[in-house]
């Protein structure tokens, strides 16, 4: 039996937890008009939210949608302030428990993890498997098609219920999950903090499958991207169909046929925006072109600093000089 969450529905909706969640939610949002409007009657709004949650009349509202480019176009759905406050309250209580159940190979949306540790871990695993690049290291790179839009609500609820015995807490989570759909009973909105937790709980099933059923030691997953390492090409090739079957049957997800392939590290493996080679990594060509296009569209200091920081995580000295020159030429226009 899986570990069971001992936290309760009452702990999630406690006024103290809602206030703490508000302080976390507020960071970087104090100038937003909808946040300021909610803050003007903060205590009344929090108490009303708590009362609705306690008496079972709370219903998650709708979403406003828009696109961001970070770095590629993403369709974001933003909930109301009160709903996002609740997301933070739920996350505060559930995340510490669920994070302990997640595999160490999972790097997305976790404290102490993230893109840069995942890039570092790629190099560590490539070195180990290749005996410090003295032997051929093969990599199976996989990608899930339309990841967030494909999350099945029924499967997700069943997974969460296997950890959470309390009916009222599960009812609240279902309320949040079913507030959005990209199709019949599927999909999670990119804008929700709870979505990050839910997809990690969802794909943890895949992580455990790779670790315990396929018994693959060298494996990394970041959201819908994953890589497996081996000296044996045939071993990795034999895993494609079991992986495809598990994702389809258990999680109702689909491997992206054009983004799933086998390559050696020596020939360059594209992972998380960088192409990895022995001893170095270079920025993906599409990311490089997007960087300069975005700089031309928004030649601000914030855009420049963001990309300058990105380039510190690979071998990009010449590209960094080009970025600096381009920025100052644009600023001089």
C-alpha positions as CSV (number, residue, x, y, z in Angstrom):
1,X,0.0,0.0,0.0
2,X,1.2,3.5,-0.8
3,X,2.0,6.0,2.0
4,X,-1.1,7.8,3.2
5,X,-1.4,11.6,3.6
6,X,-2.2,12.4,7.3
7,X,-3.0,16.1,6.7
8,X,-6.7,16.9,6.8
9,X,-9.2,19.0,4.9
10,X,-9.4,21.3,7.9
11,X,-5.7,22.0,7.8
12,X,-6.0,23.1,4.2
13,X,-8.9,25.5,4.8
14,X,-7.7,26.8,8.2
15,X,-7.6,30.6,8.3
16,X,-3.9,30.4,9.3
17,X,-3.0,28.4,6.2
18,X,-5.0,30.7,4.0
19,X,-3.2,33.7,5.3
20,X,0.2,32.1,4.9
21,X,-0.8,31.1,1.4
22,X,-1.8,34.7,0.7
23,X,1.7,35.9,1.7
24,X,3.3,33.4,-0.7
25,X,0.8,34.2,-3.5
26,X,1.4,38.0,-3.1
27,X,5.1,37.8,-4.0
28,X,5.6,39.8,-7.3
29,X,1.9,40.5,-7.7
30,X,1.3,43.6,-5.5
31,X,0.8,45.9,-8.4
32,X,-1.8,43.7,-10.1
33,X,-5.3,45.3,-10.2
34,X,-7.2,42.1,-9.3
35,X,-4.8,41.4,-6.4
36,X,-5.1,44.9,-5.1
37,X,-8.9,44.6,-5.2
38,X,-8.9,41.4,-3.3
39,X,-6.4,42.8,-0.7
40,X,-8.7,45.8,0.1
41,X,-11.0,43.5,1.9
42,X,-8.5,40.7,2.6
43,X,-9.8,39.3,5.9
44,X,-13.5,39.4,4.7
45,X,-12.5,37.6,1.5
46,X,-10.4,35.0,3.2
47,X,-13.1,34.3,5.8
48,X,-15.8,34.1,3.1
49,X,-13.6,31.6,1.1
50,X,-13.0,29.6,4.2
51,X,-16.8,29.5,5.0
52,X,-17.7,28.4,1.5
53,X,-15.0,25.6,1.7
54,X,-16.2,24.5,5.2
55,X,-19.9,24.3,4.3
56,X,-19.4,22.8,0.9
57,X,-20.7,25.6,-1.3
58,X,-17.3,26.6,-2.8
59,X,-17.1,26.2,-6.6
60,X,-14.0,26.9,-8.5
61,X,-14.5,29.7,-11.1
62,X,-13.5,30.0,-14.7
63,X,-10.3,31.1,-16.4
64,X,-8.8,33.9,-18.5
65,X,-6.6,32.7,-21.2
66,X,-3.6,34.3,-22.9
67,X,-0.3,33.3,-24.5
68,X,3.3,33.8,-23.2
69,X,6.6,33.1,-24.9
70,X,8.9,31.4,-22.4
71,X,10.7,30.5,-24.5
72,X,8.2,29.0,-26.9
73,X,4.5,30.0,-27.1
74,X,2.4,28.6,-24.3
75,X,-1.3,28.9,-23.7
76,X,-1.9,30.0,-20.1
77,X,-5.2,29.8,-18.3
78,X,-5.3,32.1,-15.2
79,X,-7.9,31.6,-12.4
80,X,-9.3,34.3,-10.2
81,X,-7.3,35.6,-7.2
82,X,-9.4,33.7,-4.7
83,X,-9.0,30.5,-6.6
84,X,-5.3,31.0,-7.0
85,X,-5.1,31.7,-3.3
86,X,-6.8,28.3,-2.7
87,X,-4.3,26.6,-5.0
88,X,-1.4,28.0,-2.8
89,X,-3.2,26.8,0.4
90,X,-3.6,23.3,-1.1
91,X,0.0,23.2,-2.4
92,X,1.4,24.3,1.1
93,X,-0.2,21.2,2.7
94,X,0.1,18.6,0.0
95,X,3.5,19.4,-1.6
96,X,5.8,18.3,1.3
97,X,4.1,14.9,1.5
98,X,4.0,14.2,-2.2
99,X,7.6,15.4,-2.8
100,X,8.8,12.6,-0.5
101,X,7.1,10.1,-2.7
102,X,8.6,11.3,-5.9
103,X,11.6,9.7,-7.6
104,X,14.9,11.5,-7.4
105,X,15.0,11.4,-11.2
106,X,12.2,13.9,-11.4
107,X,13.4,17.5,-11.8
108,X,10.3,19.6,-12.8
109,X,8.6,22.0,-10.3
110,X,10.3,20.7,-7.2
111,X,12.3,22.5,-4.4
112,X,16.0,22.0,-5.0
113,X,15.5,20.6,-8.5
114,X,14.8,22.5,-11.8
115,X,16.2,22.9,-15.2
116,X,19.8,23.6,-14.2
117,X,20.2,20.6,-11.8
118,X,18.7,18.4,-14.6
119,X,21.3,19.7,-17.1
120,X,24.0,18.9,-14.6
121,X,22.6,15.5,-13.9
122,X,22.5,14.7,-17.6
123,X,26.3,15.3,-17.8
124,X,26.9,13.2,-14.6
125,X,24.9,10.2,-15.9
126,X,26.5,10.5,-19.4
127,X,30.0,10.4,-17.8
128,X,29.1,7.4,-15.6
129,X,27.6,5.3,-18.4
130,X,30.4,6.1,-20.8
131,X,33.2,5.7,-18.2
132,X,34.1,9.3,-18.6
133,X,33.5,9.3,-22.3
134,X,35.8,6.4,-23.1
135,X,32.9,4.2,-24.3
136,X,29.8,4.9,-26.4
137,X,26.9,6.2,-24.4
138,X,23.4,5.8,-26.0
139,X,20.5,7.9,-25.0
140,X,16.8,7.2,-25.5
141,X,15.1,10.6,-25.6
142,X,11.3,10.7,-25.2
143,X,8.6,13.3,-25.2
144,X,4.9,13.2,-24.5
145,X,2.5,14.7,-27.0
146,X,0.3,17.6,-25.7
147,X,1.2,16.7,-22.1
148,X,-0.9,19.0,-20.0
149,X,-3.9,18.8,-22.4
150,X,-3.8,15.0,-22.2
151,X,-3.9,14.5,-18.4
152,X,-6.9,12.2,-17.8
153,X,-9.1,13.4,-14.9
154,X,-10.3,10.0,-13.9
155,X,-6.8,8.5,-13.9
156,X,-5.5,11.6,-11.9
157,X,-8.2,11.4,-9.3
158,X,-7.6,7.6,-8.9
159,X,-3.9,8.3,-8.3
160,X,-4.5,11.0,-5.8
161,X,-7.1,8.9,-4.0
162,X,-4.6,6.1,-3.5
163,X,-2.6,8.6,-1.3
164,X,-5.5,10.7,0.2
165,X,-8.1,8.8,2.2
166,X,-10.2,11.8,3.3
167,X,-13.3,12.3,1.3
168,X,-13.7,16.1,1.7
169,X,-10.1,16.8,0.7
170,X,-10.5,14.6,-2.4
171,X,-13.8,16.3,-3.2
172,X,-12.0,19.7,-3.1
173,X,-9.2,18.4,-5.4
174,X,-11.7,17.1,-7.8
175,X,-13.4,20.5,-7.8
176,X,-10.1,22.1,-8.8
177,X,-9.3,19.4,-11.4
178,X,-12.7,19.6,-13.1
179,X,-12.7,23.4,-13.3
180,X,-10.8,23.1,-16.6
181,X,-10.8,20.8,-19.5
182,X,-9.1,20.7,-22.9
183,X,-11.5,17.8,-24.0
184,X,-13.8,15.3,-22.4
185,X,-12.6,14.8,-18.8
186,X,-9.0,15.7,-19.6
187,X,-6.4,18.5,-19.4
188,X,-4.9,20.7,-16.7
189,X,-4.3,24.5,-17.0
190,X,-0.7,25.6,-17.2
191,X,-1.4,28.6,-15.0
192,X,-2.4,26.7,-11.8
193,X,0.2,26.0,-9.1
194,X,-1.8,22.8,-8.2
195,X,-1.3,21.6,-11.8
196,X,2.5,21.4,-11.2
197,X,1.8,19.1,-8.2
198,X,-0.8,17.1,-10.0
199,X,1.3,16.3,-13.1
200,X,4.2,15.3,-10.9
201,X,1.9,12.9,-9.0
202,X,0.6,11.7,-12.3
203,X,4.0,11.1,-14.0
204,X,5.5,9.6,-10.8
205,X,3.7,6.5,-11.9
206,X,5.9,6.5,-15.0
207,X,9.0,7.2,-12.9
208,X,8.3,4.2,-10.7
209,X,7.6,2.0,-13.7
210,X,11.0,3.0,-15.2
211,X,12.8,2.5,-11.9
212,X,11.2,-0.7,-10.6
213,X,9.7,-2.5,-13.6
214,X,12.3,-1.6,-16.3
215,X,15.0,-1.3,-13.7
216,X,16.8,1.5,-15.4
217,X,19.3,3.2,-13.1
218,X,20.2,6.1,-15.4
219,X,17.1,8.1,-16.1
220,X,16.0,11.7,-15.9
221,X,12.6,13.3,-16.4
222,X,11.7,17.0,-16.6
223,X,7.9,17.4,-17.1
224,X,7.1,15.6,-20.4
225,X,10.8,15.2,-21.5
226,X,12.8,12.1,-20.4
227,X,16.1,10.5,-21.2
228,X,17.5,7.0,-20.5
229,X,21.2,6.1,-20.7
230,X,22.9,2.8,-21.6
231,X,26.0,1.5,-23.3
232,X,23.7,-1.0,-25.1
233,X,21.7,0.5,-28.0
234,X,19.5,-2.7,-28.3
235,X,18.6,-2.5,-24.6
236,X,17.2,1.0,-25.0
237,X,15.5,0.2,-28.3
238,X,13.7,-2.7,-26.6
239,X,12.2,-0.3,-24.0
240,X,10.3,1.9,-26.5
241,X,7.3,-0.3,-26.9
242,X,6.9,-1.1,-23.1
243,X,7.1,2.6,-22.4
244,X,4.6,3.4,-25.1
245,X,2.3,0.8,-23.8
246,X,2.5,1.9,-20.2
247,X,2.0,5.5,-21.0
248,X,-1.0,4.7,-23.2
249,X,-2.7,2.0,-21.0
250,X,-1.9,3.4,-17.5
251,X,-1.8,7.1,-18.0
252,X,-3.5,7.6,-21.4
253,X,-0.6,9.6,-22.7
254,X,1.0,9.4,-26.2
255,X,4.7,9.3,-27.0
256,X,5.5,12.0,-29.6
257,X,6.6,10.1,-32.7
258,X,8.9,12.9,-34.0
259,X,10.5,13.6,-30.7
260,X,11.3,10.1,-29.5
261,X,14.7,8.8,-30.8
262,X,18.0,7.0,-30.0
263,X,21.3,8.9,-30.3
264,X,24.8,8.8,-28.9
265,X,26.0,11.6,-26.7
266,X,28.9,11.9,-29.1
267,X,26.5,12.9,-31.9
268,X,24.7,15.4,-29.7
269,X,21.5,14.9,-27.6
270,X,18.9,17.7,-27.5
271,X,17.6,18.0,-23.9
272,X,16.0,21.0,-22.2
273,X,17.0,23.6,-24.8
274,X,20.7,22.5,-25.0
275,X,22.5,20.0,-27.2
276,X,24.7,17.8,-25.1
277,X,28.1,16.5,-26.3
278,X,31.0,14.9,-24.4
279,X,32.6,17.6,-22.2
280,X,30.3,20.5,-23.4
281,X,26.8,21.6,-24.4
282,X,25.6,24.2,-26.9
283,X,22.4,26.1,-27.1
284,X,19.8,24.5,-29.4
285,X,19.7,26.4,-32.8
286,X,15.9,27.1,-32.5
287,X,16.4,28.5,-29.0
288,X,19.2,30.7,-30.3
289,X,17.1,32.1,-33.1
290,X,14.2,32.6,-30.7
291,X,16.5,34.5,-28.3
292,X,17.6,37.1,-30.9
293,X,14.0,37.4,-32.2
294,X,12.7,38.1,-28.7
295,X,15.5,40.6,-28.1
296,X,14.5,42.5,-31.2
297,X,10.8,42.4,-30.2
298,X,11.5,43.4,-26.6
299,X,15.0,45.1,-26.3
300,X,14.6,45.6,-22.6
301,X,17.2,45.1,-19.8
302,X,15.0,42.3,-18.3
303,X,15.0,40.4,-21.6
304,X,18.7,40.8,-22.0
305,X,19.5,39.8,-18.5
306,X,17.2,36.7,-18.8
307,X,19.0,35.4,-21.8
308,X,22.4,36.4,-20.5
309,X,21.7,34.2,-17.4
310,X,20.5,31.4,-19.7
311,X,23.8,31.3,-21.6
312,X,25.9,30.8,-18.4
313,X,24.7,27.2,-18.2
314,X,26.5,26.0,-21.3
315,X,29.4,26.7,-23.6
316,X,28.3,29.9,-25.1
317,X,31.0,32.6,-24.8
318,X,30.9,33.7,-28.5
319,X,27.1,33.6,-28.4
320,X,27.1,35.7,-25.2
321,X,29.3,38.3,-26.9
322,X,26.9,38.4,-29.9
323,X,24.0,38.9,-27.5
324,X,25.7,41.8,-25.7
325,X,26.6,43.5,-29.0
326,X,23.1,43.0,-30.4
327,X,21.5,44.4,-27.2
328,X,23.6,47.6,-27.2
329,X,23.0,48.1,-31.0
330,X,19.3,47.9,-30.4
331,X,19.5,50.2,-27.4
332,X,21.3,52.7,-29.5
333,X,18.5,52.9,-32.1
